[in-house]
């Protein structure tokens, strides 16, 4: 057994010295750490300020370049708007030829086309007006059926056919046999002397009459249908829009978009037409527009040749 005979103040004094040394060491370490943190924070603050200043310089430079670009765009805005408008109008130039080409395959060859025009109804529909010649009423009826085959045609109307086919009139006292006559002619008498007088009174064509303008040297007047043919007009309402760009609306849209692309449409107006016979730039009976409007694969002829089907 071992006894501790030293007084208690001796052990407590040594503990106090140890605590004092430890406290002093901790204080020194804290002071050194605080000083180090101060210097490190100052360094980081300086680096952050320099980085922020460089970013501010870059931002100021970007703002200056942006202002310079805005000034350049403002000076060139009129040129940009006019260029965009011209591009929109040039792009629209293909609308009418594309429409004619899409309709051509459904125009039968026996229909001698004289002219084609397109009139916009609204933004989504248009009316195509076609004038041409047909010979018989059967062709007049078949023309409607052929045009109704067009998948984007919503309605087809026609007008202008003149019936010139002979028919059997009703019997009368002087005509008990029902001889064929043309529309507008009276019954042919059965009595041979009355029949002779009938033909003498009606008369016959004995020379050149220039009907329809054919066989003449006049190349400025549009030629009419040949004898036995009728000039008819067909209107086809199609589900395609061909409205032209509206310059005012397009320019306003360009201004609102800051010079970006865009187009607007105008109200209905007649579009370009395929020239008819006798127009400037083409021969009297066979204008270039007639050939361009003829249906592909229809086997149609050009100009006056179409009237002799």
DORO-509394 format. One line per 2 residues: number of its first residue (from 0); for each residue z, y, x of N, C-alpha, C, O. Coordinates in steps of 0.001 Angstrom, whole numbers. Layout:
NUM> Z/Y/X/Z/Y/X/Z/Y/X/Z/Y/X | ...;
end
This chain:
0> 0/-1179/854/0/0/0/0/1229/890/757/1324/1856 | -894/2193/530/-1045/3402/1338/-630/4597/519/-1083/4771/-612;
2> 218/5412/1075/733/6563/351/122/7831/915/-22/7966/2130 | -255/8799/7/-771/10126/391/400/11076/381/866/11499/-677;
4> 878/11413/1577/2076/12235/1688/1743/13702/1918/2647/14516/2101 | 357/14080/1912/-20/15485/2137/199/16280/860/96/15755/-249;
6> 503/17550/1042/697/18391/-160/-635/18549/-907/-1699/18374/-313 | -583/18876/-2198/-1787/18999/-3051/-2633/20201/-2682/-3846/20188/-2895;
8> -2000/21272/-2115/-2772/22472/-1800/-3737/22215/-671/-4722/22932/-497 | -3432/21140/128/-4325/20872/1253/-5670/20343/733/-6723/20803/1173;
10> -5641/19407/-175/-6906/18867/-725/-7645/19886/-1559/-8874/19926/-1509 | -6966/20701/-2313/-7616/21732/-3122/-8252/22786/-2260/-9286/23328/-2648;
12> -7695/23114/-1104/-8272/24111/-206/-9600/23637/341/-10556/24408/430 | -9659/22346/713/-10927/21825/1227/-12000/21800/134/-13175/22047/403;
14> -11590/21504/-1085/-12547/21516/-2212/-13059/22927/-2469/-14229/23127/-2794 | -12154/23916/-2316/-12564/25305/-2544/-13577/25736/-1501/-14539/26431/-1826;
16> -13373/25329/-227/-14329/25690/818/-15699/25069/540/-16738/25708/707 | -15669/23804/111/-16947/23139/-187/-17677/23830/-1330/-18888/24036/-1262;
18> -16946/24186/-2375/-17547/24872/-3527/-18111/26222/-3115/-19166/26641/-3592 | -17381/26908/-2205/-17848/28226/-1764/-19159/28090/-1002/-20100/28856/-1206;
20> -19197/27086/-108/-20432/26889/665/-21606/26550/-254/-22708/27076/-98 | -21339/25647/-1229/-22398/25280/-2166/-22860/26494/-2975/-24061/26668/-3184;
22> -21923/27339/-3434/-22265/28531/-4220/-23095/29491/-3404/-24072/30060/-3890 | -22687/29671/-2124/-23461/30581/-1269/-24875/30041/-1068/-25848/30794/-1114;
24> -24979/28725/-844/-26316/28153/-666/-27173/28323/-1924/-28348/28679/-1833 | -26586/28068/-3090/-27323/28250/-4337/-27746/29704/-4526/-28851/29980/-4993;
26> -26853/30642/-4156/-27208/32065/-4296/-28365/32419/-3383/-29293/33130/-3772 | -28293/31897/-2132/-29384/32193/-1199/-30702/31616/-1714/-31743/32273/-1683;
28> -30630/30349/-2197/-31845/29729/-2731/-32374/30520/-3919/-33586/30716/-4017 | -31510/30986/-4836/-31946/31771/-5995/-32592/33074/-5594/-33608/33493/-6148;
30> -31922/33754/-4531/-32486/35033/-4089/-33873/34813/-3487/-34815/35554/-3766 | -33974/33761/-2642/-35278/33480/-2020/-36321/33137/-3084/-37463/33593/-3013;
32> -35914/32317/-4087/-36858/31963/-5157/-37285/33180/-5961/-38457/33318/-6310 | -36324/34073/-6260/-36654/35276/-7028/-37637/36159/-6268/-38612/36669/-6821;
34> -37335/36325/-4937/-38236/37151/-4118/-39631/36513/-4072/-40648/37199/-4170 | -39648/35178/-3919/-40942/34506/-3871/-41694/34663/-5199/-42901/34903/-5205;
36> -40995/34531/-6297/-41640/34697/-7599/-42155/36111/-7796/-43208/36315/-8400 | -41400/37110/-7277/-41847/38505/-7391/-43166/38698/-6648/-44117/39278/-7171;
38> -43196/38182/-5381/-44414/38341/-4599/-45593/37565/-5227/-46718/38061/-5293 | -45296/36332/-5686/-46359/35541/-6312/-46865/36224/-7583/-48075/36285/-7803;
40> -45967/36735/-8419/-46372/37422/-9660/-47195/38662/-9358/-48190/38949/-10024 | -46743/39413/-8302/-47519/40608/-7936/-48921/40219/-7496/-49892/40891/-7844;
42> -49034/39118/-6718/-50348/38671/-6287/-51234/38241/-7465/-52416/38574/-7547 | -50597/37483/-8373/-51358/37065/-9551/-51760/38258/-10418/-52875/38300/-10937;
44> -50851/39232/-10577/-51174/40425/-11357/-52314/41211/-10726/-53207/41702/-11416 | -52267/41322/-9386/-53344/42037/-8696/-54681/41318/-8891/-55705/41946/-9158;
46> -54650/39968/-8752/-55898/39197/-8929/-56422/39320/-10359/-57627/39450/-10575 | -55493/39279/-11350/-55914/39416/-12744/-56503/40787/-13006/-57496/40913/-13722;
48> -55889/41831/-12423/-56422/43186/-12616/-57822/43310/-11992/-58723/43909/-12580 | -57987/42736/-10794/-59309/42796/-10158/-60352/42026/-10980/-61488/42475/-11135;
50> -59944/40846/-11509/-60870/40066/-12335/-61224/40808/-13617/-62384/40830/-14027 | -60209/41424/-14255/-60464/42193/-15474/-61371/43378/-15190/-62249/43702/-15990;
52> -61154/44035/-14028/-61986/45186/-13692/-63444/44759/-13480/-64377/45448/-13893 | -63615/43583/-12812/-64988/43098/-12609/-65654/42765/-13946/-66839/43031/-14148;
54> -64865/42172/-14861/-65417/41866/-16185/-65733/43144/-16955/-66734/43210/-17669 | -64873/44170/-16811/-65162/45448/-17471/-66441/46066/-16911/-67239/46638/-17653;
56> -66629/45946/-15601/-67862/46471/-15003/-69080/45726/-15536/-70102/46329/-15864 | -68947/44374/-15618/-70063/43590/-16161/-70329/43935/-17627/-71481/44028/-18050;
58> -69243/44126/-18404/-69407/44488/-19811/-70072/45846/-19948/-70953/46031/-20787 | -69649/46800/-19121/-70262/48129/-19179/-71742/48055/-18819/-72576/48731/-19421;
60> -72053/47218/-17820/-73459/47053/-17437/-74258/46410/-18576/-75395/46800/-18842 | -73636/45395/-19263/-74319/44745/-20390/-74539/45737/-21531/-75595/45737/-22163;
62> -73540/46581/-21793/-73684/47585/-22845/-74801/48569/-22496/-75582/48964/-23362 | -74870/48954/-21242/-75922/49887/-20820/-77303/49258/-20966/-78240/49908/-21429;
64> -77429/47977/-20566/-78720/47290/-20703/-79083/47120/-22173/-80242/47282/-22556 | -78063/46786/-23013/-78320/46643/-24451/-78793/47955/-25059/-79714/47970/-25876;
66> -78158/49068/-24656/-78581/50376/-25165/-80000/50696/-24711/-80797/51259/-25461 | -80302/50325/-23465/-81664/50549/-22977/-82672/49712/-23763/-83765/50181/-24078;
68> -82289/48446/-24083/-83173/47594/-24883/-83352/48154/-26288/-84454/48136/-26835 | -82239/48662/-26881/-82343/49261/-28214/-83275/50470/-28197/-84076/50663/-29111;
70> -83158/51279/-27145/-84044/52448/-27042/-85506/52004/-26915/-86400/52600/-27516 | -85734/50948/-26123/-87103/50450/-25965/-87635/49886/-27278/-88785/50128/-27646;
72> -86769/49114/-27999/-87179/48564/-29285/-87453/49669/-30295/-88390/49570/-31088 | -86637/50726/-30269/-86854/51833/-31201/-88191/52515/-30930/-88885/52924/-31861;
74> -88549/52635/-29648/-89823/53265/-29323/-90999/52369/-29717/-92057/52857/-30116 | -90799/51040/-29599/-91890/50105/-29887/-91849/49564/-31307/-92647/48690/-31645;
76> -90939/50056/-32154/-90775/49485/-33490/-92048/49613/-34328/-92425/48671/-35026 | -92702/50751/-34266/-93916/50949/-35043/-95008/49980/-34608/-95712/49410/-35442;
78> -95146/49795/-33280/-96156/48867/-32774/-95833/47448/-33205/-96725/46693/-33595 | -94545/47079/-33136/-94138/45721/-33517/-94407/45491/-34994/-94930/44442/-35369;
80> -94057/46458/-35843/-94284/46296/-37282/-95764/46188/-37600/-96171/45346/-38400 | -96561/47029/-36983/-98001/46966/-37239/-98589/45644/-36743/-99469/45071/-37385;
82> -98099/45165/-35600/-98584/43884/-35074/-98210/42741/-36009/-99034/41873/-36298 | -96963/42741/-36482/-96529/41681/-37400/-97308/41729/-38712/-97656/40689/-39271;
84> -97579/42938/-39199/-98364/43073/-40421/-99788/42560/-40205/-100340/41861/-41054 | -100376/42915/-39062/-101730/42440/-38765/-101762/40921/-38653/-102705/40280/-39115;
86> -100726/40344/-38036/-100662/38880/-37923/-100563/38238/-39300/-101204/37220/-39563 | -99752/38837/-40183/-99613/38287/-41539/-100929/38368/-42304/-101284/37440/-43031;
88> -101649/39464/-42144/-102924/39619/-42854/-103984/38678/-42286/-104783/38121/-43039 | -103997/38497/-40963/-104946/37556/-40369/-104642/36124/-40807/-105553/35335/-41059;
90> -103363/35804/-40894/-102986/34462/-41351/-103421/34246/-42790/-103803/33137/-43166 | -103365/35308/-43603/-103753/35179/-45009/-105268/35057/-45172/-105744/34658/-46235;
92> -106023/35394/-44135/-107480/35340/-44241/-107989/33920/-44482/-109089/33738/-45004 | -107203/32921/-44111/-107632/31534/-44307/-107341/31016/-45711/-107788/29926/-46067;
94> -106594/31783/-46520/-106177/31276/-47826/-107386/31067/-48736/-107506/30014/-49361 | -108277/32045/-48821/-109426/31932/-49719/-110423/30865/-49263/-110841/30047/-50082;
96> -110822/30843/-47977/-111719/29740/-47561/-111107/28362/-47784/-111803/27433/-48193 | -109808/28225/-47519/-109166/26925/-47744/-109196/26544/-49219/-109376/25376/-49564;
98> -109018/27536/-50084/-109059/27251/-51518/-110458/26809/-51949/-110602/25834/-52687 | -111488/27525/-51490/-112857/27133/-51820/-113166/25735/-51308/-113779/24935/-52015;
100> -112742/25433/-50072/-113019/24114/-49506/-112296/23006/-50260/-112819/21899/-50386 | -111097/23294/-50764/-110366/22267/-51518/-110977/22028/-52893/-110806/20951/-53464;
102> -111693/23026/-53437/-112301/22870/-54759/-113718/22305/-54693/-114196/21714/-55662 | -114385/22481/-53567/-115786/22054/-53423/-116038/20590/-53778/-117030/20306/-54449;
104> -115187/19642/-53360/-115507/18235/-53656/-115566/17898/-55137/-116109/16855/-55502 | -115024/18747/-55999/-114978/18446/-57428/-116061/19172/-58212/-116106/19058/-59437;
106> -116939/19921/-57536/-118055/20593/-58190/-119260/19662/-58150/-119722/19335/-57057 | -119795/19218/-59291/-120899/18250/-59293/-122177/18852/-58734/-122367/20068/-58759;
108> -123053/17990/-58228/-124283/18446/-57603/-125276/19052/-58567/-126091/19878/-58159 | -125237/18668/-59847/-126203/19218/-60797/-125863/20644/-61215/-126653/21297/-61896;
110> -124708/21123/-60816/-124295/22482/-61171/-124755/23425/-60065/-124206/23415/-58963 | -125776/24249/-60366/-126305/25171/-59373/-125420/26402/-59261/-125585/27354/-60024;
112> -124486/26395/-58322/-123498/27471/-58191/-124167/28747/-57712/-124939/28740/-56753 | -123859/29844/-58394/-124363/31162/-58002/-123284/31990/-57308/-123579/32703/-56348;
114> -122053/31907/-57773/-120974/32696/-57172/-119635/32071/-57527/-119500/31367/-58528 | -118645/32348/-56679/-117265/31921/-56922/-116336/33070/-56548/-116494/33684/-55493;
116> -115376/33355/-57407/-114365/34363/-57112/-113002/33818/-57507/-112890/32968/-58390 | -111973/34317/-56842/-110595/33910/-57132/-109784/35152/-57456/-109832/36146/-56731;
118> -109039/35087/-58548/-108165/36181/-58957/-106740/35652/-59071/-106501/34736/-59858 | -105776/36199/-58308/-104396/35725/-58428/-103814/36077/-59796/-103974/37196/-60282;
120> -103141/35109/-60405/-102399/35368/-61641/-100966/35768/-61344/-100455/36729/-61920 | -100323/35047/-60460/-98982/35343/-59992/-98845/34702/-58620/-99840/34354/-57984;
122> -97597/34548/-58165/-97376/34026/-56818/-97766/32559/-56691/-97962/32081/-55573 | -97885/31822/-57809/-98104/30383/-57733/-99396/29917/-58391/-99799/28774/-58176;
124> -100058/30749/-59179/-101280/30321/-59856/-102391/31339/-59645/-102142/32518/-59392 | -103626/30850/-59757/-104810/31696/-59603/-105897/31190/-60540/-105845/30061/-61028;
126> -106881/32047/-60781/-108017/31685/-61624/-109296/31759/-60804/-109629/32805/-60246 | -110009/30640/-60737/-111287/30582/-60030/-112403/30697/-61060/-112479/29894/-61991;
128> -113267/31692/-60895/-114403/31906/-61791/-115683/31493/-61069/-116014/32032/-60013 | -116401/30523/-61655/-117620/30000/-61051/-118775/30230/-62017/-118677/29876/-63192;
130> -119850/30809/-61543/-121063/30951/-62335/-122155/30100/-61712/-122282/30027/-60489 | -122934/29465/-62557/-124006/28603/-62071/-124902/28163/-63207/-124722/28596/-64345;
132> -125862/27310/-62914/-126851/26892/-63902/-126740/25398/-64177/-126478/24601/-63276 | -126943/25033/-65447/-127065/23638/-65872/-128292/23539/-66766/-128757/24537/-67317;
134> -128812/22318/-66902/-130041/22143/-67669/-129800/21583/-69054/-130411/22039/-70020 | -128922/20604/-69168/-128712/19933/-70452/-127282/20104/-70919/-126395/20465/-70145;
136> -127076/19839/-72202/-125738/19915/-72748/-124851/18807/-72168/-123638/18982/-72051 | -125447/17679/-71808/-124668/16609/-71185/-124108/17065/-69842/-122958/16772/-69512;
138> -124912/17776/-69075/-124403/18334/-67824/-123308/19359/-68092/-122334/19450/-67344 | -123474/20119/-69149/-122479/21103/-69540/-121137/20424/-69838/-120082/20949/-69485;
140> -121181/19267/-70484/-119963/18513/-70787/-119415/17819/-69537/-118206/17819/-69308 | -120294/17234/-68737/-119851/16543/-67529/-119228/17498/-66523/-118363/17102/-65742;
142> -119662/18750/-66539/-119088/19735/-65636/-117591/19905/-65880/-116814/20013/-64932 | -117191/19929/-67142/-115773/20042/-67476/-114997/18840/-66963/-113921/18988/-66385;
144> -115554/17630/-67179/-114872/16408/-66746/-114711/16397/-65228/-113660/16012/-64715 | -115756/16821/-64508/-115693/16816/-63047/-114623/17772/-62530/-113885/17433/-61605;
146> -114532/18965/-63117/-113553/19943/-62652/-112131/19544/-63023/-111185/19891/-62316 | -111972/18815/-64131/-110639/18352/-64501/-110125/17272/-63545/-108933/16964/-63549;
148> -111003/16700/-62732/-110562/15727/-61737/-109785/16381/-60605/-109075/15695/-59869 | -109903/17676/-60454/-109188/18396/-59394/-107682/18280/-59651/-107227/18644/-60735;
150> -106898/17787/-58694/-105479/17539/-58956/-104664/18797/-59186/-103632/18730/-59854 | -105084/19953/-58658/-104301/21173/-58841/-104896/22087/-59916/-104474/23237/-60040;
152> -105873/21596/-60698/-106421/22366/-61820/-105557/22124/-63056/-105322/20980/-63445 | -105089/23209/-63668/-104244/23095/-64854/-105032/23295/-66147/-104651/22750/-67183;
154> -106111/24059/-66111/-106953/24233/-67293/-108356/24640/-66860/-108545/25258/-65813 | -109351/24275/-67701/-110754/24596/-67424/-111378/25118/-68712/-111251/24487/-69761;
156> -112045/26253/-68644/-112755/26811/-69791/-114187/27131/-69379/-114475/27309/-68196 | -115088/27203/-70371/-116505/27398/-70076/-117127/28278/-71148/-116596/28412/-72250;
158> -118252/28870/-70807/-118980/29702/-71769/-120366/29973/-71212/-120591/29925/-70003 | -121318/30267/-72152/-122641/30725/-71741/-123771/29763/-71927/-124918/30126/-71666;
160> -123510/28524/-72376/-124614/27569/-72487/-125511/27929/-73675/-125038/28219/-74774 | -126809/27900/-73415/-127800/28154/-74460/-128591/26870/-74702/-129250/26355/-73798;
162> -128518/26365/-75923/-129193/25109/-76249/-130689/25336/-76433/-131102/26104/-77303 | -131500/24669/-75615/-132960/24785/-75716/-133586/23418/-75981/-134809/23288/-75922;
164> -132782/22399/-76270/-133319/21050/-76512/-133946/20979/-77904/-133372/21497/-78862 | -135118/20342/-78032/-135738/20161/-79360/-134835/19319/-80273/-134064/18477/-79811;
166> -134955/19572/-81576/-134167/18822/-82551/-135026/18607/-83805/-136058/19251/-83993 | -134568/17686/-84648/-135277/17398/-85904/-134669/18272/-87002/-133502/18093/-87349;
168> -135437/19210/-87552/-134877/20083/-88590/-134816/19356/-89930/-135362/18265/-90100 | -134145/19988/-90856/-134104/19448/-92210/-135475/19502/-92882/-136255/20420/-92629;
170> -135766/18543/-93718/-137068/18473/-94372/-137212/19587/-95404/-136255/19996/-96061 | -138449/20055/-95516/-138777/21098/-96501/-139994/20634/-97302/-140526/19547/-97076;
172> -140422/21480/-98242/-141602/21143/-99046/-142849/21042/-98188/-143717/20211/-98455 | -142951/21868/-97170/-144146/21864/-96332/-144025/20907/-95149/-145022/20585/-94502;
174> -142800/20451/-94865/-142581/19545/-93737/-141791/18337/-94232/-140566/18383/-94348 | -142510/17266/-94520/-141895/16036/-94992/-141772/14983/-93887/-141260/13891/-94135;
176> -142231/15294/-92676/-142192/14341/-91571/-141097/14653/-90548/-140719/13780/-89767 | -140592/15869/-90543/-139526/16232/-89611/-139966/16230/-88167/-139429/15494/-87339;
178> -140961/17070/-87868/-141416/17170/-86488/-140386/17945/-85650/-139793/18907/-86139 | -140167/17525/-84371/-139184/18214/-83512/-139588/19663/-83255/-140765/19962/-83049;
180> -138624/20538/-83270/-138834/21949/-82957/-137710/22405/-82036/-136667/21756/-81947 | -137927/23520/-81355/-136898/24097/-80505/-136004/25025/-81328/-136421/25512/-82378;
182> -134791/25270/-80862/-133902/26167/-81608/-134563/27514/-81854/-135121/28115/-80936 | -134499/27983/-83083/-135095/29260/-83462/-136470/29153/-84053/-136955/30117/-84644;
184> -137135/27988/-83915/-138471/27813/-84478/-138382/27279/-85908/-137446/26563/-86263 | -139355/27637/-86700/-139418/27155/-88079/-140003/25750/-88127/-140526/25251/-87130;
186> -139911/25114/-89300/-140475/23768/-89481/-141996/23787/-89302/-142678/24738/-89684 | -142502/22699/-88707/-143949/22562/-88510/-144555/21983/-89792/-144155/20904/-90227;
188> -145523/22692/-90404/-146103/22203/-91671/-146867/20888/-91480/-147394/20598/-90405 | -146905/20113/-92553/-147670/18860/-92522/-149167/19123/-92646/-149967/18426/-92022;
190> -149557/20119/-93443/-150974/20411/-93651/-151589/20871/-92339/-151036/21736/-91659 | -152717/20302/-91987/-153303/20586/-90686/-153748/22038/-90559/-153673/22604/-89468;
192> -154204/22648/-91631/-154628/24044/-91546/-153409/24965/-91429/-153423/25930/-90665 | -152354/24657/-92197/-151126/25442/-92065/-150486/25248/-90680/-149911/26173/-90106;
194> -150605/24033/-90172/-150046/23763/-88848/-150812/24524/-87780/-150220/25030/-86827 | -152163/24607/-87940/-152954/25385/-86992/-152557/26851/-87023/-152407/27489/-85981;
196> -152388/27376/-88231/-151966/28776/-88350/-150557/28977/-87758/-150260/30015/-87168 | -149716/27977/-87929/-148335/28056/-87401/-148363/28187/-85878/-147675/29032/-85305;
198> -149167/27338/-85234/-149240/27390/-83778/-149928/28659/-83281/-149565/29203/-82238 | -150919/29123/-84030/-151584/30362/-83629/-150634/31554/-83723/-150645/32447/-82876;
200> -149815/31546/-84768/-148871/32648/-84937/-147786/32617/-83853/-147377/33654/-83333 | -147331/31397/-83526/-146273/31296/-82505/-146812/31652/-81128/-146077/32226/-80325;
202> -148042/31340/-80831/-148641/31654/-79544/-148173/30715/-78452/-147251/29924/-78646 | -148815/30811/-77309/-148474/29982/-76154/-148472/30848/-74901/-149066/31927/-74877;
204> -147805/30369/-73872/-147775/31062/-72587/-149045/30713/-71829/-149314/29541/-71565 | -149824/31724/-71481/-151116/31480/-70816/-151150/31996/-69389/-152160/31812/-68709;
206> -150073/32645/-68895/-150093/33194/-67540/-148688/33299/-66963/-147715/32861/-67577 | -148599/33875/-65794/-147321/34023/-65092/-146481/35093/-65783/-146954/36201/-66040;
208> -145227/34745/-66079/-144342/35691/-66776/-143208/36192/-65884/-142576/37196/-66212 | -142935/35522/-64770/-141857/35950/-63879/-140473/35762/-64474/-139548/36511/-64162;
210> -140333/34758/-65335/-139048/34508/-65981/-137964/34223/-64943/-138158/33408/-64042 | -136828/34895/-65074/-135719/34697/-64151/-135881/35388/-62823/-135003/35286/-61966;
212> -137000/36101/-62623/-137216/36785/-61356/-137860/35926/-60296/-138001/36372/-59157 | -138265/34686/-60630/-138888/33807/-59656/-140368/34139/-59505/-141038/34522/-60464;
214> -140858/33983/-58284/-142256/34255/-58007/-142557/35716/-57776/-143724/36083/-57643 | -141530/36575/-57722/-141734/38001/-57476/-141297/38340/-56059/-140675/37520/-55383;
216> -141615/39527/-55617/-141240/39985/-54272/-139940/40764/-54278/-139526/41261/-53231 | -139283/40887/-55415/-138025/41625/-55509/-136894/40757/-54960/-136576/39712/-55528;
218> -136284/41197/-53846/-135180/40450/-53226/-133843/41143/-53409/-132839/40705/-52846 | -133811/42218/-54185/-132562/42956/-54379/-131896/42633/-55709/-130694/42842/-55867;
220> -132669/42126/-56666/-132126/41818/-57984/-131776/40336/-58062/-132565/39475/-57675 | -130586/40058/-58567/-130166/38661/-58703/-131077/37928/-59680/-131367/38444/-60759;
222> -131519/36763/-59325/-132418/35983/-60168/-131626/35250/-61241/-130491/34828/-61018 | -132232/35111/-62383/-131604/34414/-63491/-131938/32949/-63479/-132557/32461/-62533;
224> -131538/32232/-64518/-131847/30801/-64580/-133329/30571/-64814/-134005/31405/-65416 | -133831/29447/-64340/-135212/29073/-64573/-135400/28683/-66041/-134421/28384/-66724;
226> -136625/28680/-66531/-136866/28269/-67915/-136315/26872/-68171/-136559/25945/-67397 | -135579/26732/-69251/-134967/25462/-69590/-133559/25301/-69062/-132888/24325/-69396;
228> -133085/26245/-68234/-131731/26204/-67677/-130870/27294/-68312/-131382/28281/-68839 | -129566/27096/-68251/-128620/28075/-68790/-127660/28511/-67692/-127185/27694/-66903;
230> -127384/29800/-67652/-126404/30354/-66725/-125040/30336/-67419/-124833/31053/-68398 | -124121/29527/-66919/-122817/29355/-67552/-121730/29866/-66616/-121926/29976/-65405;
232> -120590/30173/-67199/-119415/30641/-66460/-118259/29698/-66739/-117941/29407/-67892 | -117638/29226/-65676/-116507/28308/-65781/-115297/28971/-65128/-115392/29516/-64029;
234> -114166/28917/-65817/-112918/29443/-65269/-111924/28289/-65114/-111626/27575/-66071 | -111422/28126/-63897/-110478/27051/-63581/-109160/27685/-63155/-109113/28410/-62162;
236> -108094/27420/-63896/-106759/27886/-63522/-106143/26823/-62624/-106019/25663/-63016 | -105756/27226/-61412/-105245/26275/-60424/-103812/26630/-60051/-103395/27785/-60136;
238> -103079/25619/-59643/-101671/25803/-59256/-101584/26111/-57766/-100937/25393/-57005 | -102246/27188/-57367/-102195/27659/-55987/-102164/29180/-56003/-102910/29817/-56747;
240> -101297/29756/-55179/-101199/31210/-55090/-101998/31751/-53924/-101983/31182/-52833 | -102699/32859/-54160/-103516/33462/-53099/-103264/34971/-53011/-104132/35721/-52563;
242> -102086/35410/-53435/-101801/36837/-53393/-101836/37342/-51957/-101386/36660/-51036 | -102373/38536/-51776/-102491/39131/-50445/-101194/39817/-50044/-100428/40228/-50916;
244> -100924/39952/-48730/-99711/40649/-48286/-99712/42101/-48740/-100739/42778/-48699 | -98544/42570/-49176/-98370/43960/-49570/-97919/44753/-48344/-96814/44518/-47857;
246> -98733/45691/-47821/-98347/46392/-46587/-97013/47099/-46689/-96209/47025/-45760 | -96751/47797/-47815/-95494/48529/-47945/-94290/47615/-47905/-93332/47871/-47175;
248> -94333/46540/-48695/-93209/45600/-48720/-93046/44905/-47380/-91920/44661/-46946 | -94152/44580/-46714/-94067/43919/-45422/-93434/44831/-44379/-92602/44385/-43589;
250> -93819/46099/-44371/-93243/47031/-43415/-91759/47258/-43693/-90964/47370/-42760 | -91380/47326/-44978/-89956/47478/-45294/-89180/46259/-44847/-88063/46390/-44348;
252> -89744/45079/-45013/-89083/43854/-44580/-88962/43815/-43067/-87948/43356/-42541 | -89983/44292/-42355/-89906/44327/-40906/-88799/45265/-40453/-88084/44958/-39499;
254> -88643/46416/-41127/-87610/47367/-40761/-86231/46773/-40986/-85343/46917/-40145 | -86049/46103/-42125/-84751/45515/-42434/-84411/44393/-41476/-83236/44175/-41177;
256> -85409/43676/-40987/-85167/42548/-40092/-85155/42967/-38630/-85040/42110/-37754 | -85269/44243/-38346/-85237/44692/-36970/-86451/44294/-36172/-86351/44024/-34976;
258> -87604/44255/-36824/-88836/43914/-36125/-89179/42455/-36192/-90146/42030/-35559 | -88409/41644/-36950/-88704/40223/-37068/-89891/39981/-37957/-90347/40893/-38647;
260> -90405/38763/-37956/-91577/38433/-38758/-91243/38306/-40214/-90102/38010/-40567 | -92217/38524/-41068/-92029/38363/-42503/-93173/38979/-43264/-93806/39921/-42787;
262> -93445/38461/-44435/-94505/38989/-45276/-94017/39088/-46690/-93028/38456/-47059 | -94700/39873/-47485/-94421/39981/-48912/-95734/39893/-49643/-96797/39913/-49022;
264> -95674/39797/-50956/-96895/39630/-51742/-97057/40761/-52718/-96082/41385/-53136 | -98295/41021/-53080/-98613/42089/-54014/-98949/41512/-55365/-98945/40297/-55561;
266> -99239/42396/-56290/-99614/41962/-57623/-101011/41381/-57640/-101702/41416/-56622 | -101442/40850/-58767/-102753/40217/-58849/-103868/41172/-58475/-103828/42360/-58796;
268> -104855/40637/-57798/-106027/41410/-57437/-107163/40473/-57091/-106930/39371/-56594 | -108380/40892/-57345/-109528/40012/-57101/-109661/39744/-55624/-109537/40661/-54813;
270> -109910/38513/-55264/-110068/38121/-53878/-111526/38157/-53465/-112393/38527/-54257 | -111801/37771/-52219/-113191/37747/-51759/-113987/36717/-52521/-113465/35673/-52911;
272> -115248/37014/-52728/-116105/36115/-53512/-117241/35619/-52664/-117636/36239/-51677 | -117758/34473/-53080/-118954/33938/-52439/-120161/34681/-53003/-120316/34725/-54224;
274> -121031/35271/-52165/-122115/36118/-52672/-123077/35340/-53533/-123349/34164/-53289 | -123593/36020/-54554/-124549/35409/-55466/-125971/35658/-55034/-126199/36299/-54008;
276> -126926/35172/-55784/-128329/35352/-55436/-128712/36821/-55406/-128259/37617/-56229 | -129544/37160/-54451/-130045/38515/-54358/-129084/39468/-53696/-129386/40657/-53596;
278> -127912/38988/-53228/-126958/39882/-52595/-127435/40222/-51192/-128308/39557/-50635 | -126832/41290/-50625/-127235/41731/-49298/-126865/40666/-48279/-125749/40146/-48300;
280> -127757/40350/-47422/-127492/39371/-46379/-127995/37986/-46700/-127770/37066/-45914 | -128669/37793/-47826/-129165/36454/-48148/-130440/36561/-48939/-130667/37577/-49595;
282> -131282/35548/-48901/-132520/35564/-49685/-132243/35542/-51163/-131163/35147/-51601 | -133208/35962/-51919/-133002/36129/-53351/-132584/34875/-54063/-131691/34927/-54909;
284> -133199/33732/-53755/-132933/32535/-54548/-131978/31585/-53876/-131487/30668/-54534 | -131687/31749/-52611/-130845/30775/-51921/-129854/31480/-51018/-129992/31397/-49798;
286> -128844/32183/-51568/-127862/32860/-50736/-126987/31850/-50018/-126829/30713/-50460 | -126427/32283/-48913/-125566/31378/-48146/-124342/30987/-48932/-123840/29874/-48768;
288> -123833/31884/-49800/-122640/31583/-50570/-122833/30429/-51517/-121880/29707/-51809 | -124058/30232/-52012/-124305/29136/-52950/-124108/27806/-52257/-123495/26892/-52807;
290> -124629/27701/-51049/-124476/26455/-50318/-123029/26199/-49978/-122581/25053/-50005 | -122274/27264/-49651/-120882/27090/-49273/-120012/26664/-50420/-118973/26045/-50192;
292> -120393/26969/-51665/-119559/26633/-52810/-119905/25313/-53435/-119235/24886/-54375 | -120935/24649/-52942/-121383/23400/-53558/-120464/22259/-53197/-119980/22191/-52067;
294> -120217/21380/-54109/-119296/20275/-53880/-119836/19306/-52842/-121009/18934/-52858 | -118935/18902/-51924/-119325/17937/-50917/-119566/16578/-51542/-118818/16150/-52420;
296> -120580/15920/-51103/-120895/14593/-51611/-121533/14601/-52971/-121833/13544/-53527 | -121755/15827/-53537/-122335/15899/-54866/-123835/15786/-54860/-124455/15562/-55900;
298> -124423/15939/-53687/-125882/15811/-53597/-126591/17005/-54174/-127763/16906/-54535 | -125886/18189/-54279/-126527/19353/-54872/-127494/19992/-53923/-127397/19823/-52708;
300> -128454/20746/-54492/-129458/21445/-53711/-129033/22886/-53559/-128079/23327/-54201 | -129733/23626/-52714/-129426/25021/-52482/-130330/25917/-53311/-131460/25568/-53653;
302> -129779/27096/-53620/-130574/28170/-54206/-131370/27765/-55396/-130857/27127/-56316 | -132662/28142/-55388/-133527/27878/-56533/-133773/26402/-56716/-134089/25951/-57817;
304> -133628/25645/-55645/-133828/24197/-55780/-132853/23569/-56742/-133163/22557/-57370 | -131643/24169/-56871/-130665/23612/-57790/-131121/23761/-59225/-130712/22992/-60095;
306> -131973/24755/-59478/-132427/24978/-60849/-133549/24029/-61236/-133952/23995/-62399 | -134050/23271/-60298/-135157/22365/-60620/-134714/20923/-60615/-135531/20012/-60481;
308> -133371/20709/-60768/-132877/19329/-60832/-133486/18607/-62023/-133193/17433/-62249;
end
